[in-house]
Amino acid sequence: MEGTSLMSGTPRRALLLGAFALPAIGRSARAWRPDGPLRLVVPFAPGGGNDVVLRALADATEPMLGQEIVIQNKAGRAGVGAIAALASAPPDGRALAQLPAAAVRTALLEQLPFEIPGDTTPLLGVAGAAFGAIAKAGRFPDGWAGFLREAREKPGVLSYGSAGVNSNGHLTLARLLLRERVQAVHVPFRGALHGARALAAGDVDVMAGPVRIGTLVDEGEAAWLHVWSAQRLPRWPEAPTLRELGYRLTVTAPFGIIGPPRLPEPIAQALRDAFRAGMRDEAFRAALDRNDMTEDYRDAAAYAAFLAESARMEEMLIGRLGLQP
């Protein structure tokens, strides 16, 4: 998962990293319980994989806190709106948000003036989705090697789709093509399934995105060129990973849960404990499996460190690829 902010000349990376700083570790107060329902903002539309998984986690966590957790869907801008809303939320533990990793990239690209310290309190990392790239069945009999060979023979002729500019699919394929020194045309779509339909119609040569595009593989219309997980996926054991193809690269879309800035440590710890317990629930784990996600648990310190490292990597990638908002 890589400026300068509009604020007082401070480098935008420094501002963003400050947002992910952990509060000082204090004495845990397990007795804390919310005095009313909690609101968990999910920056995706209702019914999608993220929404389904977060609702399952909320259901599993409610008994630990003794209160309802209300899901509020606010789709758009990779979750940046949810972060901005949290910045002014009272630090009482009742306003939370899902933080997709793509929000780090969006915040950097848009040079958003988050007033730091403490725009967020990282609570825990939860899960991540698998990604990969497909081609129409029979289009490249030699798989990824066949695509690269044809791309070298026809510079700028082949095309690849993704679920939008600066999406994981777009940037990962762009990185691979840059490394291989080949050119192909990027075609952004409104969503991964729109791109999958275009691939089936022959409108693009390759489609990259979350592994739900693999439904075309199941139907015999497409074949995997590669998947981007650390290991092969049990559902498609024939699909090679990027690492197996010689790339030291693993790409997922991890997400976690954050609270508002200056969240008192006893409240933050109680929330971490409750959500971690909810992650052990069988219904939640089944929701992960159904939506092709895997657990990616990180405790508060590990999650904060992950976000800081993500910001550094995203800024490097933005510069290397010359990305624009």
Backbone hydrogen bonds in HBPLUS format (Angstrom, degrees):
<---DONOR---> <-ACCEPTOR-->    atom                        ^
c    i                          cat <-CA-CA->   ^        H-A-AA   ^      H-
h    n   atom  resd res      DA  || num        DHA   H-A  angle D-A-AA Bond
n    s   type  num  typ     dist DA aas  dist angle  dist       angle   num
A0012-ARG N   A0003-GLY O   2.88 MM   9  5.05 149.8  1.97 102.5 111.3     1
A0005-SER N   A0010-THR O   3.27 MM   5  6.12 156.6  2.33 154.6 157.4     2
A0010-THR N   A0007-MET O   3.00 MM   3  6.21 160.3  2.04 148.5 150.3     3
A0014-ALA N   A0011-PRO O   3.00 MM   3  5.34 116.9  2.41 104.5 119.0     4
A0015-LEU N   A0011-PRO O   3.13 MM   4  6.54 154.7  2.20 150.6 158.0     5
A0016-LEU N   A0012-ARG O   2.88 MM   4  6.11 164.0  1.91 151.1 155.3     6
A0017-LEU N   A0013-ARG O   2.76 MM   4  5.95 165.6  1.78 157.1 161.2     7
A0018-GLY N   A0014-ALA O   2.98 MM   4  6.07 150.6  2.07 140.0 148.1     8
A0019-ALA N   A0015-LEU O   3.21 MM   4  6.55 136.3  2.41 139.0 149.9     9
A0019-ALA N   A0016-LEU O   2.96 MM   3  5.13 129.4  2.23  98.2 112.0    10
A0020-PHE N   A0017-LEU O   2.98 MM   3  5.30 140.8  2.14 104.8 115.8    11
A0021-ALA N   A0018-GLY O   3.19 MM   3  5.20 166.7  2.21 105.1 108.4    12
A0032-TRP N   A0029-ALA O   3.14 MM   3  6.01 173.8  2.15 125.2 127.2    13
A0038-LEU N   A0068-GLU O   2.85 MM  30  6.26 161.4  1.88 161.1 165.1    14
A0070-VAL N   A0038-LEU O   2.74 MM  32  5.99 166.1  1.76 160.5 155.7    15
A0039-ARG N   A0094-ARG O   2.78 MM  55  5.96 159.4  1.82 147.4 153.0    16
A0096-LEU N   A0039-ARG O   2.83 MM  57  6.06 164.8  1.85 173.1 174.2    17
A0040-LEU N   A0070-VAL O   2.84 MM  30  6.03 168.8  1.86 156.8 159.7    18
A0072-GLN N   A0040-LEU O   3.00 MM  32  6.01 163.9  2.03 139.2 140.5    19
A0041-VAL N   A0096-LEU O   2.97 MM  55  6.28 168.2  1.99 136.6 135.8    20
A0098-GLN N   A0041-VAL O   2.85 MM  57  6.15 163.0  1.88 177.8 172.0    21
A0042-VAL N   A0072-GLN O   2.85 MM  30  5.97 158.7  1.90 140.9 147.0    22
A0074-LYS N   A0042-VAL O   2.95 MM  32  6.08 158.6  2.00 135.8 141.6    23
A0052-VAL N   A0048-GLY O   2.94 MM   4  6.16 166.8  1.96 161.1 164.6    24
A0053-VAL N   A0049-GLY O   2.99 MM   4  6.12 167.9  2.01 154.0 157.2    25
A0054-LEU N   A0050-ASN O   2.92 MM   4  6.03 165.2  1.94 150.8 155.3    26
A0055-ARG N   A0051-ASP O   2.95 MM   4  6.08 152.3  2.03 147.6 155.2    27
A0056-ALA N   A0052-VAL O   3.07 MM   4  6.30 153.2  2.14 144.3 151.4    28
A0057-LEU N   A0053-VAL O   2.97 MM   4  6.27 155.3  2.03 147.8 154.9    29
A0058-ALA N   A0054-LEU O   2.84 MM   4  6.02 155.7  1.90 144.6 151.5    30
A0059-ASP N   A0055-ARG O   2.94 MM   4  6.14 162.8  1.97 148.2 152.4    31
A0060-ALA N   A0056-ALA O   3.06 MM   4  6.27 153.5  2.13 143.5 150.6    32
A0061-THR N   A0057-LEU O   2.93 MM   4  6.07 135.5  2.13 143.6 155.7    33
A0061-THR N   A0058-ALA O   3.14 MM   3  5.08 129.0  2.41  94.2 107.8    34
A0062-GLU N   A0058-ALA O   2.98 MM   4  6.06 146.8  2.09 155.1 161.3    35
A0064-MET N   A0061-THR O   2.90 MM   3  5.43 134.8  2.11 116.1 128.9    36
A0065-LEU N   A0062-GLU O   3.03 MM   3  5.34 136.7  2.23 107.1 118.8    37
A0066-GLY N   A0062-GLU O   2.80 MM   4  5.85 136.4  1.99 156.4 170.5    38
A0079-GLY N   A0076-GLY O   3.40 MM   3  6.43 166.9  2.42 127.2 128.2    39
A0080-VAL N   A0077-ARG O   2.96 MM   3  5.64 172.5  1.97 128.9 130.8    40
A0082-ALA N   A0079-GLY O   3.08 MM   3  5.24 123.1  2.41  99.4 113.3    41
A0083-ILE N   A0079-GLY O   3.22 MM   4  6.62 152.4  2.30 149.3 156.4    42
A0084-ALA N   A0080-VAL O   2.97 MM   4  6.28 163.9  1.99 154.7 158.7    43
A0085-ALA N   A0081-GLY O   2.98 MM   4  6.18 153.7  2.05 145.3 152.2    44
A0086-LEU N   A0082-ALA O   3.07 MM   4  6.30 147.8  2.17 141.6 149.9    45
A0086-LEU N   A0083-ILE O   3.08 MM   3  5.12 118.5  2.47  94.8 110.1    46
A0087-ALA N   A0083-ILE O   3.18 MM   4  6.47 138.2  2.36 146.1 156.8    47
A0087-ALA N   A0084-ALA O   3.25 MM   3  5.28 131.9  2.49  94.9 107.1    48
A0089-ALA N   A0086-LEU O   2.93 MM   3  4.86 159.6  1.97 105.5 112.3    49
A0092-ASP N   A0090-PRO O   2.80 MM   2  5.54 140.2  1.96 101.6  91.6    50
A0097-ALA N   A0258-ILE O   3.06 MM 161  5.48 150.0  2.15 151.5 155.3    51
A0258-ILE N   A0097-ALA O   2.91 MM 161  5.48 164.0  1.93 160.2 165.4    52
A0099-LEU N   A0256-GLY O   2.81 MM 157  5.31 163.3  1.84 142.9 146.1    53
A0256-GLY N   A0099-LEU O   3.22 MM 157  5.31 153.0  2.29 127.6 134.0    54
A0103-ALA N   A0100-PRO O   2.99 MM   3  5.70 160.0  2.03 119.9 125.9    55
A0101-ALA N   A0254-PRO O   3.05 MM 153  5.78 139.1  2.23 162.8 169.8    56
A0104-VAL N   A0101-ALA O   3.06 MM   3  5.81 149.5  2.15 119.8 126.2    57
A0106-THR N   A0102-ALA O   3.02 MM   4  6.34 164.9  2.05 154.6 158.6    58
A0107-ALA N   A0103-ALA O   2.92 MM   4  6.01 162.4  1.95 147.2 151.6    59
A0108-LEU N   A0104-VAL O   3.15 MM   4  6.38 154.4  2.22 144.9 151.4    60
A0109-LEU N   A0105-ARG O   2.85 MM   4  6.07 168.5  1.86 158.7 162.1    61
A0110-GLU N   A0106-THR O   2.95 MM   4  6.00 162.2  1.98 152.3 156.4    62
A0112-LEU N   A0107-ALA O   3.21 MM   5  5.48 163.4  2.24 151.9 156.7    63
A0111-GLN N   A0108-LEU O   3.14 MM   3  5.00 154.0  2.21  99.3 107.2    64
A0114-PHE N   A0112-LEU O   2.93 MM   2  5.79 137.9  2.12 102.6  91.6    65
A0121-THR N   A0259-GLY O   2.84 MM 138  4.83 146.7  1.95 129.3 129.1    66
A0259-GLY N   A0121-THR O   2.84 MM 138  4.83 158.2  1.89 134.0 141.4    67
A0123-LEU N   A0257-ILE O   3.01 MM 134  5.68 152.8  2.08 153.6 156.8    68
A0257-ILE N   A0124-LEU O   2.97 MM 133  5.75 156.0  2.03 162.4 169.7    69
A0125-GLY N   A0298-ARG O   2.90 MM 173  4.50 159.7  1.94 128.9 135.7    70
A0298-ARG N   A0125-GLY O   3.27 MM 173  4.50 144.8  2.41 110.3 109.1    71
A0126-VAL N   A0255-PHE O   2.90 MM 129  5.95 168.3  1.92 146.5 149.0    72
A0296-ASP N   A0126-VAL O   2.82 MM 170  5.20 174.1  1.82 122.5 122.4    73
A0255-PHE N   A0127-ALA O   2.82 MM 128  5.80 151.3  1.90 170.1 175.2    74
A0128-GLY N   A0294-THR O   2.95 MM 166  5.60 150.2  2.04 156.3 166.0    75
A0294-THR N   A0128-GLY O   2.94 MM 166  5.60 159.9  1.98 161.0 165.7    76
A0253-ALA N   A0129-ALA O   3.28 MM 124  5.16 139.3  2.46 129.1 138.1    77
A0130-ALA N   A0292-ASP O   3.46 MM 162  6.50 162.5  2.49 172.7 167.9    78
A0211-VAL N   A0130-ALA O   3.02 MM  81  5.73 154.5  2.09 136.2 134.4    79
A0228-TRP N   A0131-PHE O   2.86 MM  97  5.43 164.0  1.88 144.9 142.3    80
A0132-GLY N   A0209-GLY O   2.97 MM  77  5.76 149.4  2.07 152.5 160.3    81
A0209-GLY N   A0132-GLY O   2.95 MM  77  5.76 162.9  1.98 167.9 173.6    82
A0133-ALA N   A0226-HIS O   2.93 MM  93  5.69 159.6  1.97 165.0 167.3    83
A0225-LEU N   A0133-ALA O   2.79 MM  92  5.57 175.1  1.79 150.3 151.6    84
A0134-ILE N   A0207-MET O   2.84 MM  73  5.38 160.0  1.88 153.5 157.2    85
A0207-MET N   A0134-ILE O   2.93 MM  73  5.38 158.3  1.98 148.4 154.7    86
A0135-ALA N   A0223-ALA O   2.97 MM  88  5.58 154.9  2.03 155.9 163.6    87
A0223-ALA N   A0135-ALA O   2.82 MM  88  5.58 154.8  1.88 162.0 170.3    88
A0139-ARG N   A0136-LYS O   2.88 MM   3  5.36 163.5  1.91 139.0 141.5    89
A0137-ALA N   A0221-GLU O   2.92 MM  84  5.36 172.3  1.92 119.3 119.7    90
A0143-GLY N   A0140-PHE O   2.76 MM   3  5.14 154.2  1.83 126.3 126.5    91
A0146-GLY N   A0143-GLY O   2.99 MM   3  5.28 122.8  2.32 102.8 117.1    92
A0147-PHE N   A0143-GLY O   3.08 MM   4  6.52 150.9  2.17 149.0 157.8    93
A0148-LEU N   A0144-TRP O   2.96 MM   4  6.25 166.3  1.98 157.1 159.6    94
A0149-ARG N   A0145-ALA O   2.97 MM   4  6.13 157.4  2.02 144.2 150.7    95
A0150-GLU N   A0146-GLY O   3.06 MM   4  6.25 165.4  2.08 149.1 152.3    96
A0151-ALA N   A0147-PHE O   2.86 MM   4  6.03 154.4  1.92 150.7 159.0    97
A0152-ARG N   A0148-LEU O   2.97 MM   4  6.17 147.6  2.08 147.0 154.3    98
A0153-GLU N   A0149-ARG O   3.12 MM   4  6.40 146.4  2.23 140.5 149.8    99
A0154-LYS N   A0150-GLU O   2.88 MM   4  6.06 138.6  2.05 145.0 156.2   100
A0157-VAL N   A0154-LYS O   3.08 MM   3  5.55 155.2  2.14 144.3 139.9   101
A0156-GLY N   A0183-GLN O   3.20 MM  27  4.89 160.5  2.24 110.7 110.9   102
A0185-VAL N   A0158-LEU O   2.83 MM  27  6.26 162.5  1.86 153.4 152.8   103
A0205-ASP N   A0159-SER O   3.26 MM  46  5.32 133.5  2.49 112.8 124.7   104
A0206-VAL N   A0159-SER O   3.18 MM  47  6.48 134.3  2.40 136.9 149.4   105
A0160-TYR N   A0185-VAL O   2.84 MM  25  6.23 155.2  1.90 160.8 162.8   106
A0187-VAL N   A0160-TYR O   2.84 MM  27  5.99 156.9  1.89 151.4 153.1   107
A0161-GLY N   A0206-VAL O   2.73 MM  45  6.17 156.9  1.79 147.6 153.4   108
A0208-ALA N   A0161-GLY O   2.96 MM  47  6.09 167.4  1.97 144.6 147.6   109
A0162-SER N   A0187-VAL O   3.27 MM  25  6.62 139.2  2.45 145.4 145.9   110
A0189-PHE N   A0162-SER O   2.88 MM  27  6.05 146.1  2.00 154.0 164.6   111
A0167-SER N   A0164-GLY O   3.24 MM   3  5.52 150.8  2.33 130.6 126.9   112
A0171-LEU N   A0167-SER O   2.98 MM   4  6.21 175.9  1.98 164.9 163.9   113
A0172-THR N   A0168-ASN O   2.93 MM   4  5.89 160.6  1.97 148.9 154.7   114
A0173-LEU N   A0169-GLY O   3.19 MM   4  6.21 169.3  2.20 147.2 150.5   115
A0174-ALA N   A0170-HIS O   2.95 MM   4  6.08 155.9  2.01 147.8 155.7   116
A0175-ARG N   A0171-LEU O   2.90 MM   4  6.07 152.7  1.97 143.7 150.4   117
A0176-LEU N   A0172-THR O   3.01 MM   4  6.30 159.0  2.05 149.7 155.1   118
A0177-LEU N   A0173-LEU O   2.88 MM   4  6.09 165.3  1.90 155.5 159.2   119
A0178-LEU N   A0174-ALA O   2.91 MM   4  6.02 153.0  1.99 144.3 152.1   120
A0179-ARG N   A0175-ARG O   2.98 MM   4  6.19 158.2  2.03 147.1 152.7   121
A0180-GLU N   A0176-LEU O   2.95 MM   4  6.20 154.7  2.01 146.4 153.7   122
A0181-ARG N   A0177-LEU O   2.80 MM   4  5.79 113.0  2.25 136.1 152.5   123
A0182-VAL N   A0177-LEU O   3.09 MM   5  5.33 163.4  2.12 145.0 149.6   124
A0181-ARG N   A0178-LEU O   3.23 MM   3  4.95 146.5  2.35  92.8 102.6   125
A0195-GLY N   A0191-GLY O   3.21 MM   4  6.54 157.8  2.26 149.6 155.4   126
A0196-ALA N   A0192-ALA O   2.90 MM   4  6.21 147.9  2.00 145.0 154.8   127
A0197-ARG N   A0193-LEU O   3.03 MM   4  6.22 154.5  2.10 143.1 148.5   128
A0198-ALA N   A0194-HIS O   3.09 MM   4  6.40 150.1  2.19 142.3 150.7   129
A0199-LEU N   A0195-GLY O   2.90 MM   4  6.20 149.0  2.00 147.0 155.5   130
A0200-ALA N   A0196-ALA O   3.01 MM   4  6.30 159.8  2.05 148.3 153.0   131
A0201-ALA N   A0197-ARG O   3.04 MM   4  6.29 140.3  2.20 139.4 150.0   132
A0203-ASP N   A0198-ALA O   2.83 MM   5  5.15 154.3  1.90 161.6 154.6   133
A0202-GLY N   A0199-LEU O   2.93 MM   3  5.03 155.0  2.00 104.8 113.0   134
A0213-ILE N   A0210-PRO O   3.10 MM   3  6.36 172.2  2.10 137.7 138.5   135
A0214-GLY N   A0211-VAL O   2.86 MM   3  5.31 159.8  1.90 111.9 118.7   136
A0215-THR N   A0212-ARG O   3.26 MM   3  6.02 164.3  2.29 118.7 119.2   137
A0216-LEU N   A0213-ILE O   3.24 MM   3  6.22 161.4  2.27 124.4 126.3   138
A0217-VAL N   A0214-GLY O   2.89 MM   3  4.89 126.5  2.18  96.0 110.9   139
A0218-ASP N   A0214-GLY O   2.99 MM   4  6.41 155.9  2.05 152.0 158.1   140
A0219-GLU N   A0215-THR O   3.00 MM   4  6.23 141.8  2.15 139.0 149.2   141
A0221-GLU N   A0216-LEU O   2.85 MM   5  5.19 137.6  2.03 165.7 163.5   142
A0222-ALA N   A0216-LEU O   3.18 MM   6  5.29 136.8  2.38 116.9 113.3   143
A0220-GLY N   A0217-VAL O   3.02 MM   3  5.08 160.2  2.06 105.3 111.3   144
A0227-VAL N   A0240-PRO O   2.84 MM  13  6.19 151.8  1.92 149.3 158.1   145
A0242-LEU N   A0227-VAL O   3.08 MM  15  6.39 124.9  2.40 160.2 172.7   146
A0251-VAL N   A0228-TRP O   2.87 MM  23  5.22 151.7  1.95 139.9 148.8   147
A0236-TRP N   A0233-LEU O   2.97 MM   3  5.41 135.5  2.18 111.8 123.4   148
A0239-ALA N   A0236-TRP O   3.06 MM   3  5.76 168.8  2.07 126.2 129.6   149
A0245-LEU N   A0241-THR O   3.21 MM   4  6.55 134.0  2.44 138.0 150.2   150
A0245-LEU N   A0242-LEU O   3.01 MM   3  5.02 130.5  2.26  95.0 109.1   151
A0247-TYR N   A0242-LEU O   2.98 MM   5  5.35 164.9  2.00 146.2 141.5   152
A0246-GLY N   A0243-ARG O   3.09 MM   3  5.17 161.8  2.12 106.0 110.0   153
A0267-ILE N   A0264-PRO O   3.02 MM   3  5.50 122.8  2.36 111.8 125.4   154
A0268-ALA N   A0264-PRO O   2.95 MM   4  6.24 166.5  1.97 156.6 161.1   155
A0269-GLN N   A0265-GLU O   2.83 MM   4  5.92 165.8  1.85 158.1 160.8   156
A0270-ALA N   A0266-PRO O   3.15 MM   4  6.23 154.6  2.22 136.2 142.9   157
A0271-LEU N   A0267-ILE O   3.00 MM   4  6.27 157.3  2.05 153.4 159.5   158
A0272-ARG N   A0268-ALA O   2.94 MM   4  6.20 160.2  1.98 151.0 156.6   159
A0273-ASP N   A0269-GLN O   2.94 MM   4  6.13 166.8  1.96 151.7 155.0   160
A0274-ALA N   A0270-ALA O   3.01 MM   4  6.18 156.1  2.07 143.4 150.0   161
A0275-PHE N   A0271-LEU O   2.95 MM   4  6.15 171.5  1.96 159.3 160.6   162
A0276-ARG N   A0272-ARG O   2.88 MM   4  5.95 156.7  1.93 150.1 157.4   163
A0277-ALA N   A0273-ASP O   3.02 MM   4  6.17 154.2  2.09 141.7 148.4   164
A0278-GLY N   A0274-ALA O   2.95 MM   4  6.24 151.4  2.03 143.5 152.1   165
A0279-MET N   A0275-PHE O   2.94 MM   4  6.20 140.3  2.10 144.0 153.8   166
A0280-ARG N   A0277-ALA O   3.08 MM   3  5.46 153.2  2.16 107.5 115.7   167
A0281-ASP N   A0278-GLY O   3.08 MM   3  5.40 162.9  2.11 111.3 116.7   168
A0285-ARG N   A0281-ASP O   3.10 MM   4  6.42 162.5  2.13 152.3 157.2   169
A0286-ALA N   A0282-GLU O   2.86 MM   4  6.02 150.7  1.94 146.5 154.7   170
A0287-ALA N   A0283-ALA O   3.02 MM   4  6.22 146.4  2.14 138.4 147.1   171
A0287-ALA N   A0284-PHE O   3.08 MM   3  5.04 118.0  2.48  92.9 108.1   172
A0288-LEU N   A0284-PHE O   3.04 MM   4  6.43 149.2  2.13 148.1 156.3   173
A0289-ASP N   A0285-ARG O   3.12 MM   4  6.44 161.9  2.15 146.1 149.9   174
A0290-ARG N   A0286-ALA O   2.95 MM   4  6.22 161.7  1.99 151.3 156.0   175
A0291-ASN N   A0287-ALA O   3.18 MM   4  6.25 138.4  2.36 139.6 149.2   176
A0291-ASN N   A0288-LEU O   3.14 MM   3  5.29 132.0  2.39  98.9 111.8   177
A0293-MET N   A0288-LEU O   2.90 MM   5  4.84 168.6  1.91 144.4 144.5   178
A0292-ASP N   A0289-ASP O   3.21 MM   3  5.19 162.6  2.24 111.5 110.1   179
A0303-TYR N   A0299-ASP O   2.77 MM   4  5.86 158.4  1.82 162.3 169.3   180
A0304-ALA N   A0300-ALA O   2.97 MM   4  6.12 161.9  2.00 149.5 154.1   181
A0305-ALA N   A0301-ALA O   3.00 MM   4  6.20 159.8  2.04 147.6 153.3   182
A0306-PHE N   A0302-ALA O   2.89 MM   4  6.03 150.3  1.98 141.3 149.8   183
A0307-LEU N   A0303-TYR O   2.99 MM   4  6.25 158.6  2.03 150.5 155.1   184
A0308-ALA N   A0304-ALA O   3.05 MM   4  6.31 156.8  2.10 146.9 153.2   185
A0309-GLU N   A0305-ALA O   2.96 MM   4  6.17 162.4  1.99 150.2 154.8   186
A0310-SER N   A0306-PHE O   2.82 MM   4  6.00 155.1  1.89 148.6 156.4   187
A0311-ALA N   A0307-LEU O   3.00 MM   4  6.22 154.4  2.06 145.0 150.7   188
A0312-ARG N   A0308-ALA O   3.17 MM   4  6.53 154.8  2.24 145.2 151.4   189
A0313-MET N   A0309-GLU O   2.94 MM   4  6.22 164.0  1.97 155.0 159.1   190
A0314-GLU N   A0310-SER O   2.80 MM   4  5.92 160.7  1.83 154.1 159.8   191
A0315-GLU N   A0311-ALA O   3.05 MM   4  6.13 159.1  2.09 144.7 149.9   192
A0316-MET N   A0312-ARG O   3.18 MM   4  6.40 154.3  2.25 142.8 149.5   193
A0317-LEU N   A0313-MET O   2.96 MM   4  6.21 155.0  2.02 147.4 154.4   194
A0318-ILE N   A0314-GLU O   2.85 MM   4  6.05 159.0  1.89 153.4 158.9   195
A0319-GLY N   A0315-GLU O   3.16 MM   4  6.36 158.9  2.21 144.4 148.8   196
A0320-ARG N   A0316-MET O   2.95 MM   4  6.16 157.9  2.00 146.8 153.5   197
A0321-LEU N   A0317-LEU O   2.94 MM   4  5.99 166.0  1.96 155.3 157.7   198
A0322-GLY N   A0318-ILE O   2.95 MM   4  5.64 116.1  2.37 131.3 145.3   199
A0323-LEU N   A0318-ILE O   3.06 MM   5  5.03 147.0  2.17 136.6 144.5   200
